[in-house]
Amino acid sequence: MTTDHDVRESAGAFIQALAATLDDLAESDTQLGSMAVRMAQLDLSAAIRGPFDKTDHDGLRHLERLTQSMNQAGYHAQTGLGDAINAAIQHLDWSPVYGGADTDHALANGLFTAQAAGNYGGFYSDGISVGLFLLAPHLHYPFHTHEAAEVYYCLAGQVEVQQGVRGQARLLEPGDHSFTPPNRLHALTTGDEPALLAYSWHGDLHCETWWWAVQPDGSYRRTAWRRDPGQSWRPHQSEVVSEQAFAQAHGTIDPRLLDSDLPVIPG
């Protein structure tokens, strides 16, 4: 049986190993430097665990396959992450990312997270969350934004990350990472295999996640999703995407971005 001590020990080792890995990557991606430092400085005496929706969901069956693949590849043994990942997979509390009757079935049954630090998990923080993110095969996590900056580090499998409605999707494989600035529109897609990512959010951990959906006339609406600590995200409200919000989500406030080739944004 997993104890609180197991959770804290595994969470702490995972946080420190991921921070060291991102710090090494900061030489080629300066955006990661300050994030790695803040992660390494997390207060590992501020123990916390719940509340959480612990689950033995059938979707978690992918973890065993990914763990075997990861250990056989041996890549993460070189980075120092290997043992820490295995312990975190085993001891952290896994739960579905999204829930509620309005959630697409594939997403409700295909996205899972295990948090090591944040407003729940192994250790408390109000400005940084760190954990694991499992994505099932043949899954599309639609365009969304949030105020927190986000780093993904691929541990096993493959996932495509696309930023912006016209952005070129980038394939992440083990050892690859992506950085998504605050409020930047992005989507994730898996292929025939599941994927396991390490993630870190930096910013307001209570912020909403806005899902975007294209309308028949080419415009976009977005739906705000909220969650209580340790619970699944649930829809809250919906609105038309304004011109300003569209520009912000693409990293610019220049209205010239909204040219004739882009979706129509109602006034």
PAZAPA-4460 file (N, C-alpha, C; in steps of 0.05 Angstrom, whole numbers, plus 32768, in hexadecimal, padded with zeros to 4 digits):
% residues 267
    n_x    n_y    n_z   ca_x   ca_y   ca_z    c_x    c_y    c_z   seq   type   mol
   8011   7FE8   8000   8000   8000   8000   8012   8019   8000     1      M     A
   800B   802C   7FEF   801A   8045   7FED   8014   8057   8005     2      T     A
   8029   8060   8013   8025   8072   802A   802B   808F   8022     3      T     A
   8024   80A2   8033   802B   80BE   802F   8049   80C1   802C     4      D     A
   8058   80B2   803B   8075   80B4   8039   807F   80AB   801D     5      H     A
   8073   8096   8012   807A   808D   7FF7   8074   80A3   7FE3     6      D     A
   805D   80B0   7FE6   8055   80C5   7FD3   8069   80DC   7FD5     7      V     A
   806F   80E6   7FED   8081   80FC   7FF0   809D   80F6   7FE6     8      R     A
   80A7   80DE   7FED   80C2   80D7   7FE4   80C4   80D5   7FC6     9      E     A
   80B0   80C9   7FB9   80B0   80C6   7F9C   80AC   80E1   7F8E    10      S     A
   809A   80F1   7F9A   8095   810C   7F8E   80AE   811D   7F90    11      A     A
   80BB   811D   7FA6   80D3   812E   7FA9   80E9   8125   7F96    12      G     A
   80EE   810B   7F94   8103   8102   7F82   80FC   8109   7F64    13      A     A
   80E3   8106   7F5D   80DA   810D   7F42   80DE   812A   7F3C    14      F     A
   80D6   813B   7F4E   80D9   8158   7F4B   80F6   8160   7F47    15      I     A
   8107   8156   7F58   8123   815D   7F56   8130   8153   7F3D    16      Q     A
   8129   813A   7F34   8134   812F   7F1C   812B   813E   7F03    17      A     A
   8111   8146   7F03   8107   8155   7EEC   8113   8171   7EEB    18      L     A
   8116   817D   7F02   8122   8198   7F03   813F   8197   7EF8    19      A     A
   814E   8182   7EFF   8169   817F   7EF5   816A   817B   7ED7    20      A     A
   8157   816B   7ECD   8155   8166   7EB0   814F   817F   7EA1    21      T     A
   813B   818F   7EAB   8134   81A8   7E9D   814B   81BC   7E9F    22      L     A
   815A   81BC   7EB5   8170   81CE   7EB8   8185   81C8   7EA3    23      D     A
   818A   81AE   7E9D   819D   81A7   7E88   8193   81B0   7E6D    24      D     A
   8179   81AF   7E68   816E   81B8   7E4F   816E   81D6   7E4C    25      L     A
   8171   81E4   7E62   8170   8202   7E61   8187   820E   7E51    26      A     A
   819C   81FE   7E4D   81B2   8209   7E3D   81A9   820E   7E21    27      E     A
   8196   81FE   7E17   818D   8201   7DFB   8171   820E   7DFA    28      S     A
   8163   8210   7E11   8149   821C   7E12   8148   822D   7E2C    29      D     A
   814E   8247   7E29   8151   8258   7E41   8137   825B   7E50    30      T     A
   8120   8256   7E44   8107   8258   7E51   8104   8245   7E69    31      Q     A
   8114   8230   7E68   8112   821B   7E7D   8122   8221   7E96    32      L     A
   8135   8234   7E94   8147   8238   7EAA   813A   8240   7EC3    33      G     A
   812A   8255   7EC3   811D   825F   7EDB   8109   824B   7EE5    34      S     A
   80FC   823C   7ED3   80E8   8228   7EDB   80F6   8211   7EEA    35      M     A
   810D   8209   7EE1   811C   81F4   7EEE   8125   81FC   7F0A    36      A     A
   812E   8215   7F0C   8137   8220   7F26   8120   8220   7F3A    37      V     A
   8109   822A   7F31   80F2   822B   7F43   80E9   820F   7F4C    38      R     A
   80EA   81FC   7F39   80E3   81E1   7F41   80F6   81D6   7F56    39      M     A
   8110   81DA   7F52   8124   81D0   7F64   8121   81DD   7F80    40      A     A
   8115   81F4   7F81   8112   8203   7F9A   80F7   81FE   7FA8    41      Q     A
   80E7   81EC   7F9D   80CE   81E6   7FAA   80D2   81DC   7FC7    42      L     A
   80C0   81E5   7FD8   80C2   81DD   7FF5   80B9   81C0   7FF8    43      D     A
   80CC   81AE   7FFB   80C5   8192   7FFE   80BE   818A   801B    44      L     A
   80BB   819F   802C   80B1   819A   8047   8093   81A0   8048    45      S     A
   8088   81AC   8034   806C   81B3   8033   805B   819C   8029    46      A     A
   8059   8187   8039   804B   816F   8030   802D   8172   802D    47      A     A
   8022   8167   8018   8006   8168   8013   7FFF   8150   8002    48      I     A
   7FE7   8146   8003   7FE0   8130   7FF1   7FC5   8135   7FE4    49      R     A
   7FAF   8134   7FF3   7F95   8137   7FE7   7F8C   8154   7FE6    50      G     A
   7F73   8159   7FDD   7F61   8145   7FD4   7F67   813B   7FB8    51      P     A
   7F5F   8123   7FB1   7F64   8119   7F97   7F4F   8103   7F91    52      F     A
   7F4B   80FF   7F77   7F3A   80E9   7F6E   7F4C   80D2   7F65    53      D     A
   7F53   80C1   7F78   7F64   80AA   7F71   7F55   8097   7F60    54      K     A
   7F62   808B   7F4C   7F53   807A   7F39   7F64   8062   7F32    55      T     A
   7F56   804C   7F2C   7F62   8035   7F20   7F57   8031   7F03    56      D     A
   7F53   8047   7EF6   7F46   8048   7EDC   7F55   8036   7EC8    57      H     A
   7F45   8029   7EB7   7F50   8017   7EA3   7F65   8025   7E91    58      D     A
   7F62   803F   7E8D   7F74   804E   7E7C   7F91   804E   7E86    59      G     A
   7F94   8049   7EA0   7FAF   8048   7EAB   7FBF   802F   7EA4    60      L     A
   7FB2   801D   7E95   7FC0   8005   7E8C   7FD7   800C   7E7A    61      R     A
   7FD6   8024   7E6D   7FEB   802C   7E5B   8005   8031   7E6B    62      H     A
   8004   8036   7E85   801C   803D   7E94   8030   8026   7E94    63      L     A
   8026   800E   7E97   8038   7FF7   7E98   8048   7FF4   7E7E    64      E     A
   803A   7FF7   7E68   8047   7FF6   7E4D   805B   800C   7E49    65      R     A
   8054   8024   7E52   8067   803A   7E4F   807F   8037   7E61    66      L     A
   807A   802D   7E79   8091   802A   7E8C   80A4   8015   7E81    67      T     A
   809A   8000   7E75   80AC   7FEB   7E69   80BC   7FF7   7E52    68      Q     A
   80AE   8006   7E41   80BC   8013   7E2A   80D1   8026   7E34    69      S     A
   80CB   8036   7E48   80DD   804A   7E52   80F6   803D   7E5F    70      M     A
   80F2   8027   7E6E   8108   801A   7E7B   811A   800B   7E67    71      N     A
   810E   8000   7E52   811D   7FF2   7E3D   812F   8006   7E2E    72      Q     A
   8124   801D   7E29   8133   8031   7E1A   814B   803B   7E2A    73      A     A
   8148   803D   7E44   815E   8045   7E55   8166   8062   7E54    74      G     A
   8158   8072   7E44   8160   808E   7E40   815F   809D   7E5B    75      Y     A
   814A   809A   7E6A   8147   80AA   7E82   8159   80A2   7E99    76      H     A
   8166   808A   7E96   817B   8083   7EAA   8192   8096   7EA7    77      A     A
   8197   80A0   7E8E   81AD   80B2   7E89   81A7   80CE   7E94    78      Q     A
   818E   80D5   7E95   8187   80F0   7E9F   8182   80F1   7EBD    79      T     A
   8181   80D9   7EC9   817C   80D9   7EE6   815E   80D7   7EED    80      G     A
   814D   80D7   7ED8   8130   80D7   7EDD   8125   80BB   7EE0    81      L     A
   8133   80A6   7ED7   8127   808C   7ED4   811B   8081   7EEE    82      G     A
   812A   807F   7F03   8120   8074   7F1C   810A   8086   7F28    83      D     A
   810E   80A0   7F25   80FA   80B3   7F30   80DF   80B0   7F22    84      A     A
   80E0   80AC   7F08   80C7   80A9   7EF9   80B9   8090   7F01    85      I     A
   80C7   807A   7F03   80BB   8060   7F0A   80AE   8062   7F26    86      N     A
   80BB   806E   7F39   80B0   8071   7F54   8097   8083   7F53    87      A     A
   8099   8099   7F44   8082   80AC   7F42   806A   809E   7F36    88      A     A
   806E   808F   7F20   8058   8080   7F14   804A   806E   7F28    89      I     A
   805A   8061   7F38   804F   804D   7F4B   8042   805A   7F63    90      Q     A
   804C   8070   7F6D   8043   807B   7F87   8031   8093   7F86    91      H     A
   8033   80A3   7F71   8022   80BB   7F70   8005   80B3   7F69    92      L     A
   7FF3   80C4   7F70   7FD6   80BF   7F6D   7FCD   80C7   7F51    93      D     A
   7FC5   80B4   7F41   7FBB   80BA   7F26   7F9D   80C0   7F26    94      W     A
   7F95   80D3   7F16   7F79   80DA   7F14   7F73   80E4   7EF8    95      S     A
   7F5A   80E2   7EEE   7F53   80ED   7ED3   7F57   810C   7ED3    96      P     A
   7F5F   8116   7EBC   7F63   8133   7EBA   7F48   8141   7EB7    97      V     A
   7F36   8136   7EA7   7F1C   8142   7EA2   7F05   812F   7EAB    98      Y     A
   7EEF   813C   7EB3   7ED8   812C   7EBC   7EBF   813B   7EB7    99      G     A
   7EA8   812E   7EBD   7E8E   813B   7EB9   7E81   8131   7EA0   100      G     A
   7E67   8134   7E9F   7E57   8129   7E89   7E5D   8136   7E6E   101      A     A
   7E67   814F   7E6F   7E6D   815E   7E56   7E88   8157   7E4A   102      D     A
   7E97   8147   7E57   7EB2   8140   7E4E   7EB1   812B   7E38   103      T     A
   7EC0   8130   7E22   7EC2   811C   7E0D   7ECC   8102   7E19   104      D     A
   7EBF   80EC   7E10   7EC5   80D2   7E1C   7EE3   80CA   7E19   105      H     A
   7EEE   80D0   7E02   7F0A   80C9   7DFD   7F1D   80D8   7E10   106      A     A
   7F17   80F1   7E15   7F28   8101   7E26   7F24   80F9   7E43   107      L     A
   7F0B   80F4   7E4B   7F05   80EC   7E67   7F13   80D2   7E6E   108      A     A
   7F17   80C1   7E5A   7F22   80A7   7E5F   7F3F   80A4   7E54   109      N     A
   7F4A   80BB   7E4B   7F65   80B9   7E3F   7F7A   80CC   7E49   110      G     A
   7F73   80DD   7E5D   7F86   80F0   7E68   7F87   80EC   7E86   111      L     A
   7F9F   80E7   7E91   7FA2   80E3   7EAE   7FBB   80F2   7EB8   112      F     A
   7FBA   80FA   7ED1   7FD0   8109   7EDC   7FD6   80FE   7EF8   113      T     A
   7FF0   8100   7EFF   7FF9   80FA   7F1A   800B   8111   7F23   114      A     A
   8003   8121   7F36   8010   8139   7F3D   8023   8135   7F55   115      Q     A
   803C   813F   7F52   8050   813D   7F67   8050   8156   7F78   116      A     A
   804A   816D   7F6D   8049   8186   7F7C   8034   8199   7F70   117      A     A
   8029   81AA   7F80   8015   81BD   7F77   8001   81C1   7F8D   118      G     A
   7FE8   81C6   7F85   7FD3   81CA   7F9A   7FC7   81AF   7FA3   119      N     A
   7FD2   819A   7F9A   7FCF   817F   7FA5   7FE7   816F   7F9C   120      Y     A
   7FEA   8156   7FA6   8000   8145   7F9E   8013   8141   7FB6   121      G     A
   802D   813E   7FB0   8040   8139   7FC6   8046   8151   7FD6   122      G     A
   804A   8168   7FC9   8052   8181   7FD7   8042   8199   7FCE   123      F     A
   803E   81AC   7FDF   802D   81C3   7FD9   803D   81D9   7FCC   124      Y     A
   8031   81E5   7FB7   803B   81FD   7FAB   8023   820B   7F9F   125      S     A
   8022   8226   7FA1   800C   8235   7F94   8014   8241   7F79   126      D     A
   802D   823C   7F71   8036   8248   7F57   8043   8235   7F44   127      G     A
   8048   821C   7F4D   8054   8207   7F3B   8046   81ED   7F40   128      I     A
   8040   81DF   7F2A   8037   81C4   7F2C   804A   81B2   7F1B   129      S     A
   804F   819A   7F25   8061   8188   7F17   8055   816C   7F19   130      V     A
   8056   815D   7F03   804B   8142   7F04   804E   8133   7EEA   131      G     A
   803E   811E   7EE8   803E   810C   7ED1   8024   810E   7EC2   132      L     A
   8025   810B   7EA8   800D   810F   7E97   800C   80F7   7E83   133      F     A
   7FF7   80E7   7E85   7FF4   80CF   7E74   7FDE   80D5   7E5F   134      L     A
   7FE5   80D0   7E45   7FD2   80D3   7E2F   7FCE   80B8   7E21   135      L     A
   7FB6   80B0   7E1D   7FAF   8097   7E10   7FB5   809A   7DF2   136      A     A
   7FB6   8083   7DE3   7FBA   8084   7DC6   7FA2   8090   7DB8   137      P     A
   7FA7   809A   7DA0   7F92   80A5   7D8E   7F81   80BA   7D9C   138      H     A
   7F8F   80CC   7DAA   7F81   80E0   7DBA   7F88   80FC   7DB0   139      L     A
   7F75   810E   7DAE   7F7A   812A   7DA7   7F70   813B   7DBE   140      H     A
   7F82   8149   7DCB   7F7C   815C   7DE0   7F79   8177   7DD2   141      Y     A
   7F61   8182   7DCF   7F5C   8198   7DBD   7F6A   81B2   7DC6   142      P     A
   7F6A   81C6   7DB4   7F76   81DF   7DBA   7F6C   81EB   7DD4   143      F     A
   7F7E   81F4   7DE5   7F77   8200   7DFE   7F8D   8214   7E07   144      H     A
   7F85   8225   7E19   7F98   8238   7E25   7F95   8239   7E43   145      T     A
   7FAA   8242   7E51   7FA9   8247   7E6E   7FBE   825C   7E74   146      H     A
   7FBA   826A   7E8B   7FCC   8280   7E92   7FE7   8276   7E9B   147      E     A
   7FE9   825D   7EA4   8003   8253   7EAD   8014   824B   7E96   148      A     A
   802F   824F   7E98   8042   8245   7E85   8045   8227   7E8A   149      A     A
   804B   8218   7E75   804B   81FB   7E77   8063   81EE   7E68   150      E     A
   8070   81DB   7E75   8085   81CB   7E69   807C   81AE   7E68   151      V     A
   8080   81A1   7E51   807D   8185   7E4E   8098   8179   7E48   152      Y     A
   809E   8162   7E56   80B7   8153   7E50   80AE   8137   7E4A   153      Y     A
   80B3   812D   7E32   80AA   8113   7E2A   80BA   80FD   7E37   154      C     A
   80AD   80EA   7E44   80BA   80D4   7E52   80B8   80BA   7E42   155      L     A
   80A1   80B6   7E35   809C   809D   7E26   8086   80A2   7E11   156      A     A
   8088   8094   7DFB   8074   8097   7DE6   8079   80B0   7DD5   157      G     A
   8065   80B9   7DC6   8068   80D0   7DB5   804E   80E1   7DB7   158      Q     A
   8051   80FB   7DB5   803A   810D   7DB5   8040   8125   7DA4   159      V     A
   802D   812E   7D94   8030   8146   7D84   8025   815E   7D94   160      E     A
   8034   8173   7D94   802C   818C   7DA2   802A   81A2   7D8C   161      V     A
   8013   81AE   7D8A   800E   81C4   7D77   8007   81DD   7D86   162      Q     A
   8014   81F3   7D7F   800E   820D   7D8A   8003   821F   7D75   163      Q     A
   7FEA   8229   7D79   7FDD   823A   7D66   7FCE   822B   7D50   164      G     A
   7FB9   8237   7D46   7FA8   8229   7D33   7FB6   8224   7D19   165      V     A
   7FCB   8233   7D13   7FDA   822E   7CFA   7FF6   8224   7D00   166      R     A
   7FFC   821D   7D19   8016   8215   7D21   801D   81F9   7D16   167      G     A
   8037   81F4   7D13   8040   81DA   7D0A   8043   81C8   7D22   168      Q     A
   8035   81B1   7D22   8037   819E   7D38   8053   8194   7D3B   169      A     A
   805C   8192   7D54   8077   8188   7D5A   8075   816D   7D68   170      R     A
   8084   8159   7D5F   8083   813F   7D6B   8097   813E   7D82   171      L     A
   808C   8136   7D9A   809D   8132   7DB1   80A2   8114   7DB5   172      L     A
   80BB   810C   7DB7   80C3   80F1   7DBD   80D3   80F2   7DD7   173      E     A
   80D9   80DA   7DE3   80E7   80DA   7DFC   8100   80EC   7DFC   174      P     A
   8102   80FD   7E10   8118   8110   7E12   8113   812B   7E06   175      G     A
   80FD   812E   7DF6   80F5   8147   7DEB   80E3   8157   7DFF   176      D     A
   80E2   8171   7DFB   80D1   8182   7E0C   80C4   8197   7DFC   177      H     A
   80AF   81A3   7E07   80A2   81BA   7DFB   809D   81CF   7E11   178      S     A
   809D   81E8   7E0A   8096   81FE   7E1C   807F   820D   7E11   179      F     A
   806A   8211   7E20   8052   8220   7E18   8050   8238   7E2A   180      T     A
   8052   8250   7E1E   8050   8269   7E2F   8034   826C   7E39   181      P     A
   8030   827E   7E4D   8015   8283   7E58   8002   828C   7E42   182      P     A
   7FE9   8281   7E43   7FD3   8288   7E31   7FD8   8281   7E13   183      N     A
   7FEC   8270   7E0D   7FF1   8268   7DF2   7FDF   8250   7DEA   184      R     A
   7FD2   8252   7DD3   7FC1   823C   7DCA   7FD1   8224   7DC2   185      L     A
   7FC9   820C   7DCC   7FD8   81F4   7DC6   7FC6   81DB   7DC7   186      H     A
   7FCE   81C6   7DB9   7FBF   81AD   7DB8   7FD3   8196   7DB8   187      A     A
   7FCA   817F   7DC1   7FDB   8167   7DC2   7FCC   8150   7DB4   188      L     A
   7FDC   813F   7DA5   7FD1   8129   7D97   7FE4   8111   7D99   189      T     A
   7FD8   80FA   7DA0   7FE8   80E1   7DA0   7FE1   80D0   7D88   190      T     A
   7FF3   80BD   7D81   7FEE   80AB   7D6B   7FE6   808F   7D75   191      G     A
   7FF3   807B   7D6B   7FEC   805F   7D71   7FF5   8057   7D8D   192      D     A
   8006   8066   7D99   8011   805F   7DB4   8009   8074   7DC8   193      E     A
   8008   806C   7DE2   8003   807F   7DF7   801D   808F   7DFC   194      P     A
   801A   80A5   7E0B   8031   80B6   7E11   8032   80BD   7E2F   195      A     A
   8049   80BF   7E3A   804D   80C8   7E55   805F   80E0   7E56   196      L     A
   8055   80F6   7E62   8064   810F   7E64   8068   8117   7E81   197      L     A
   807E   8123   7E86   8081   8133   7E9F   8079   814F   7E99   198      A     A
   806B   815C   7EAB   8062   8177   7EA6   8068   8189   7EBD   199      Y     A
   8068   81A3   7EB8   8069   81B7   7ECD   805A   81D0   7EC4   200      S     A
   8049   81D9   7ED6   803A   81F2   7ED2   8047   8207   7EE4   201      W     A
   804A   8220   7ED9   8055   8236   7EE9   8042   824E   7EE6   202      H     A
   8036   8256   7EFC   8023   826C   7EFC   800C   8266   7F0E   203      G     A
   7FF5   8271   7F08   7FDD   826D   7F18   7FD2   8251   7F15   204      D     A
   7FD4   8241   7F29   7FCB   8225   7F27   7FAC   8223   7F29   205      L     A
   7F9F   823A   7F2F   7F82   823A   7F30   7F75   8245   7F17   206      H     A
   7F86   824B   7F03   7F7C   8257   7EEA   7F6A   8243   7EDB   207      C     A
   7F58   824E   7ECB   7F47   823E   7EBA   7F57   8234   7EA1   208      E     A
   7F4E   821E   7E96   7F58   8214   7E7C   7F41   8219   7E68   209      T     A
   7F48   8227   7E53   7F34   822E   7E3E   7F37   821B   7E26   210      W     A
   7F22   820B   7E21   7F21   81FB   7E09   7F16   820A   7DF2   211      W     A
   7F22   8208   7DDA   7F19   8216   7DC2   7F0B   8202   7DAF   212      W     A
   7EF6   820C   7DA2   7EE8   81FB   7D8E   7EE0   820D   7D77   213      A     A
   7EE7   8204   7D5E   7EE0   8214   7D47   7EC3   8210   7D41   214      V     A
   7EB6   8226   7D38   7E9A   8226   7D32   7E95   8224   7D14   215      Q     A
   7E7D   821E   7D0B   7E77   821A   7CEE   7E80   8232   7CDD   216      P     A
   7E7E   824B   7CE8   7E85   8262   7CD9   7EA3   8269   7CDA   217      D     A
   7EB3   8257   7CE7   7ED0   825B   7CE8   7ED9   826A   7D01   218      G     A
   7EC6   8274   7D11   7ECE   8281   7D29   7ED4   826C   7D3F   219      S     A
   7EDC   8276   7D56   7EE2   8264   7D6D   7ED2   826C   7D85   220      Y     A
   7ECA   8258   7D94   7EBF   825B   7DAF   7ED3   824D   7DC2   221      R     A
   7ED3   8257   7DDB   7EE4   824A   7DEE   7ED4   8245   7E08   222      R     A
   7EDA   822E   7E15   7ECC   8226   7E2D   7EE0   8225   7E44   223      T     A
   7ED9   8231   7E5A   7EEB   8232   7E71   7EE6   8218   7E82   224      A     A
   7EFC   820B   7E89   7EFB   81F4   7E9B   7F09   81FB   7EB5   225      W     A
   7EFD   81F3   7ECB   7F08   81F8   7EE6   7F0B   81DE   7EF5   226      R     A
   7F1B   81DE   7F09   7F1D   81C7   7F1B   7F24   81CF   7F37   227      R     A
   7F1A   81C0   7F4A   7F23   81C2   7F66   7F3C   81B1   7F69   228      D     A
   7F4D   81B8   7F7C   7F66   81AA   7F80   7F62   818B   7F82   229      P     A
   7F70   817D   7F70   7F6E   8160   7F71   7F57   8154   7F63   230      G     A
   7F45   8165   7F58   7F2E   815B   7F4A   7F31   815D   7F2B   231      Q     A
   7F1F   8152   7F1C   7F20   8154   7EFF   7F16   816F   7EF6   232      S     A
   7F1F   8178   7EDF   7F16   8191   7ED3   7EF9   818D   7EC9   233      W     A
   7EE9   81A3   7ECD   7ECD   81A2   7EC4   7EC5   81BC   7EB6   234      R     A
   7EB4   81BB   7EA2   7EAD   81D4   7E93   7E9E   81E8   7EA5   235      P     A
   7EA3   8202   7E9F   7E97   8217   7EAF   7E86   822A   7E9E   236      H     A
   7E92   8236   7E8A   7E84   824A   7E7A   7E8F   824A   7E5E   237      Q     A
   7E80   8256   7E4B   7E89   8256   7E2F   7E85   8272   7E24   238      S     A
   7E97   827A   7E11   7E95   8295   7E05   7EA2   8295   7DE9   239      E     A
   7E9B   82A9   7DD9   7EA8   82AD   7DBF   7EC5   82B6   7DC4   240      V     A
   7ED8   82AC   7DB4   7EF4   82B5   7DB6   7EF6   82D0   7DA9   241      V     A
   7EFE   82E4   7DB9   7F01   82FF   7DAE   7F1A   8302   7D9E   242      S     A
   7F1C   8317   7D8F   7F33   831D   7D7E   7F4C   831F   7D90   243      E     A
   7F49   832C   7DA7   7F60   8330   7DB9   7F69   8315   7DC4   244      Q     A
   7F55   8304   7DCC   7F5C   82EA   7DD7   7F69   82D8   7DC2   245      A     A
   7F60   82DA   7DA9   7F6C   82CA   7D94   7F89   82D3   7D90   246      F     A
   7F8E   82ED   7D8F   7FA9   82F7   7D8B   7FBB   82EF   7DA3   247      A     A
   7FB1   82F1   7DBB   7FC1   82EA   7DD2   7FC9   82CC   7DD2   248      Q     A
   7FB6   82BC   7DC9   7FBA   829F   7DC9   7FCF   8297   7DB4   249      A     A
   7FD6   82A9   7DA1   7FE9   82A3   7D8D   8003   82B3   7D91   250      H     A
   8006   82BF   7DA9   801F   82CC   7DB0   8022   82E8   7DA6   251      G     A
   800D   82F5   7D9E   800E   8310   7D94   7FF4   831E   7D99   252      T     A
   7FF6   8338   7D9C   7FDE   8348   7D9E   7FDB   835A   7D85   253      I     A
   7FEB   8354   7D71   7FEA   8362   7D58   7FD1   8359   7D48   254      D     A
   7FBD   836A   7D43   7FA5   8362   7D34   7FAB   8359   7D18   255      P     A
   7FC3   835F   7D0D   7FC9   8356   7CF2   7FCC   8337   7CF1   256      R     A
   7FCE   832A   7D08   7FCE   830D   7D09   7FB5   8302   7CFE   257      L     A
   7F9F   8311   7D01   7F85   8307   7CF9   7F80   830E   7CDC   258      L     A
   7F90   8301   7CCA   7F8D   8306   7CAE   7F78   82F4   7CA2   259      D     A
   7F74   82F6   7C88   7F5E   82E8   7C7B   7F60   82C9   7C7C   260      S     A
   7F78   82BF   7C82   7F7C   82A3   7C83   7F75   8296   7C9E   261      D     A
   7F70   82A7   7CB2   7F6A   829E   7CCD   7F4D   829E   7CD2   262      L     A
   7F44   828F   7CE7   7F28   828E   7CED   7F1B   82A9   7CF1   263      P     A
   7F02   82AB   7CEB   7EF3   82C4   7CEF   7EED   82C7   7D0C   264      V     A
   7EF3   82DE   7D17   7EED   82E3   7D34   7ED7   82F8   7D35   265      I     A
   7EC0   82F1   7D3E   7EAA   8304   7D40   7EB0   831B   7D51   266      P     A
   7EA6   8333   7D4B   7EAB   834A   7D5C   7E9A   834B   7D74   267      G     A
***
